[in-house]
Amino acid sequence: MKILVVDDEADIAHLLKRFLETKGRTVVTAANGLEALELFKKESPDLVILDVMLPGMDGWTVLQRIREESQIPVLMLTGRDTPTDAAKGLLSGADDYIAKPFDLAELEARIAAVLRRYKTPSRPSVLKVGDLEIDDNLKQVRVLNRSVSLSPKEYELLKLLASEPGRVFSHQEIIAEVWQHKPLTTSSDVTKYIYLLREKLEEDPDNPKYIVTVRGFGYKLASG
């Protein structure tokens, strides 16, 4: 995994490089738009982390140039967190955005979410995990042949957990996948929706057999 980090603030670029390298990624950095485009062609990165505010050619222009020849995942860094910035980024072809200052754990979760959307193979329209069945075409859920009515967010959360049964998803990963582009979402929101799902799915919500807490790490979907 090779990541191109584009930021004219040397401290931030260095911080990101060190952090991402601890995660096993190869990192190349650029301090301006022209250098970024040169490295993009030379290094063929798997993902770009791109600051909006760059000297000379800004991040939006760099993104536009990248999109002219590639659909590589691009995560934008912005100094402002406003709906206008978010909309502009997504309409311009960015896959996600994160506002400065940012938490490194949140950044890692956003990267993981973007890469999952690119690399996860197409799934069958019906997911079955033990007694649980999710029909993604009809947006219907059944447990032990009992139909369960879920809200859109409850459904997306359950579908995420069911996409990889047994895998533990952290709060940050869940937020990045289910609450994309909603920066005010917190771990409390995840806990709340886990509770709501258990109330609807579990025979005994206080002793869940489907949605299991892995203390200190997150949640996983067991086969029941």
C-alpha positions in Angstrom: 0.0 0.0 0.0 1.5 3.3 -1.2 0.0 6.6 -0.1 0.7 10.0 -1.5 0.4 12.8 1.1 0.0 16.3 -0.3 0.3 19.1 2.3 2.4 22.3 2.3 2.6 22.3 6.1 5.8 20.3 6.7 4.9 19.3 10.3 1.6 17.8 9.2 3.2 16.0 6.2 5.9 14.6 8.5 3.3 13.5 11.1 1.2 11.7 8.6 4.2 10.0 7.0 5.4 8.7 10.4 1.9 7.6 11.4 1.1 5.8 8.2 4.4 4.1 8.1 3.7 2.6 11.5 0.7 1.0 9.8 2.8 -0.6 7.2 2.2 1.8 4.4 4.8 3.3 2.1 4.4 7.1 2.0 5.6 9.7 -0.4 5.0 13.4 0.3 4.5 16.5 -1.9 4.4 20.2 -0.7 2.5 21.7 -3.7 0.1 20.8 -6.5 2.7 20.5 -9.3 4.9 18.2 -7.2 1.9 16.1 -6.3 0.9 15.5 -9.9 4.5 14.6 -10.8 4.7 12.1 -7.9 1.3 10.8 -8.8 2.4 9.8 -12.3 5.8 8.6 -11.1 4.9 6.6 -8.0 1.4 5.3 -8.9 0.0 5.5 -5.3 -2.9 3.4 -4.1 -4.5 6.4 -2.3 -4.0 10.2 -2.1 -4.4 12.3 1.0 -4.8 15.8 -0.4 -4.9 19.2 1.4 -7.2 21.7 -0.1 -5.1 24.8 0.7 -1.9 24.5 -1.3 0.3 27.2 -2.7 -0.2 27.9 -6.4 -2.4 25.1 -7.7 -5.0 24.3 -5.0 -6.2 20.9 -3.9 -9.4 21.1 -6.0 -7.4 21.6 -9.2 -5.1 18.7 -8.3 -8.1 16.5 -7.6 -9.6 17.5 -11.0 -6.3 16.6 -12.8 -6.2 13.3 -11.0 -9.8 12.5 -11.9 -9.0 13.1 -15.6 -6.9 10.0 -15.7 -7.7 7.9 -12.6 -10.4 6.9 -10.1 -7.9 6.2 -7.4 -9.3 6.9 -3.9 -8.7 10.5 -2.7 -9.3 11.8 0.8 -9.3 15.6 1.1 -8.0 17.5 4.1 -9.7 20.8 4.7 -9.1 23.6 7.2 -12.8 24.3 7.4 -15.6 21.9 8.2 -18.7 23.3 6.5 -21.5 21.7 4.4 -20.2 23.8 1.4 -16.7 22.3 1.6 -18.1 18.8 2.0 -20.4 19.2 -1.0 -17.7 20.7 -3.1 -15.3 17.8 -2.3 -17.8 15.1 -3.0 -19.1 16.7 -6.2 -15.5 17.2 -7.4 -14.8 13.5 -7.1 -13.3 13.1 -3.6 -14.1 9.9 -1.8 -14.1 11.4 1.7 -12.9 14.5 3.5 -11.7 15.2 7.0 -11.3 18.6 8.7 -8.2 19.9 10.4 -7.3 19.4 13.2 -8.0 15.7 13.0 -7.5 12.7 15.2 -5.1 10.1 13.7 -7.4 7.3 14.7 -10.2 8.9 12.8 -8.0 9.4 9.8 -7.0 5.8 9.8 -10.7 4.8 10.1 -11.6 7.0 7.1 -8.7 5.5 5.1 -9.9 2.0 5.9 -13.5 2.8 5.0 -12.5 4.3 1.6 -10.3 1.3 0.8 -13.1 -1.1 1.8 -15.4 0.6 -0.7 -12.9 0.3 -3.5 -11.6 -3.2 -2.7 -14.7 -5.1 -1.3 -16.0 -7.4 -4.1 -19.6 -7.2 -5.0 -21.7 -9.0 -2.4 -24.8 -11.2 -3.0 -28.0 -9.3 -2.6 -29.0 -11.7 0.3 -26.6 -12.0 3.2 -27.1 -14.9 5.6 -25.4 -15.2 8.9 -26.7 -18.0 11.0 -30.4 -17.3 11.7 -30.1 -13.8 10.4 -31.0 -12.9 6.8 -30.5 -9.5 5.1 -32.1 -8.9 1.7 -30.2 -5.8 0.3 -32.5 -5.4 -2.7 -35.6 -5.3 -0.6 -33.9 -3.7 2.4 -35.5 -6.4 4.6 -34.1 -8.2 7.6 -35.4 -11.5 9.1 -34.3 -13.3 12.2 -35.5 -16.8 12.8 -38.0 -16.2 10.0 -39.3 -13.2 11.8 -39.4 -9.9 9.9 -37.6 -7.0 11.6 -38.2 -3.4 10.8 -35.1 -1.2 11.0 -34.4 2.4 10.4 -32.0 3.3 7.6 -29.1 3.8 10.0 -29.8 0.6 11.9 -29.9 -1.2 8.6 -26.6 0.2 7.4 -24.9 -0.6 10.7 -26.2 -4.2 10.6 -25.2 -4.7 7.0 -21.7 -3.5 7.8 -21.3 -6.0 10.6 -22.7 -8.7 8.4 -20.3 -7.9 5.6 -17.6 -9.7 7.6 -19.0 -11.9 10.3 -16.7 -12.4 13.2 -14.6 -9.3 12.4 -14.4 -6.7 15.1 -15.3 -3.2 13.9 -14.1 -0.3 16.1 -16.3 2.7 16.9 -14.2 4.8 14.5 -14.6 2.3 11.6 -18.3 2.2 12.2 -18.6 6.0 12.2 -16.5 6.3 9.0 -18.7 3.6 7.2 -22.2 4.3 8.5 -22.0 8.1 9.2 -19.9 9.2 6.3 -19.3 13.0 6.2 -21.0 13.6 9.6 -18.2 15.0 11.7 -20.3 15.5 14.8 -21.0 11.7 15.2 -19.5 10.2 18.3 -19.0 6.8 19.9 -22.2 7.5 21.9 -24.1 7.4 18.6 -22.6 4.0 17.8 -23.5 2.7 21.3 -27.0 4.0 20.9 -27.6 2.3 17.6 -26.1 -1.0 18.8 -28.5 -0.9 21.7 -31.4 -0.2 19.3 -30.4 -3.1 17.0 -30.1 -5.5 19.9 -33.6 -4.5 21.1 -35.0 -5.5 17.7 -32.8 -8.6 16.9 -32.0 -10.3 20.2 -34.3 -12.5 22.2 -32.5 -11.3 25.3 -30.8 -7.9 24.5 -28.9 -8.0 27.8 -27.2 -11.2 26.7 -26.9 -10.8 23.0 -25.9 -13.7 20.7 -25.8 -11.8 17.4 -24.2 -8.4 18.1 -21.3 -9.1 20.5 -19.2 -6.5 22.3 -15.5 -7.1 22.2 -14.5 -5.0 25.2 -12.0 -2.3 24.4 -12.1 -2.9 20.7 -15.7 -2.7 19.3 -18.4 -5.0 18.0 -18.8 -8.0 15.8 -21.6 -10.1 14.3 -21.6 -13.7 15.6 -23.6 -16.4 13.8 -26.0 -16.7 16.7 
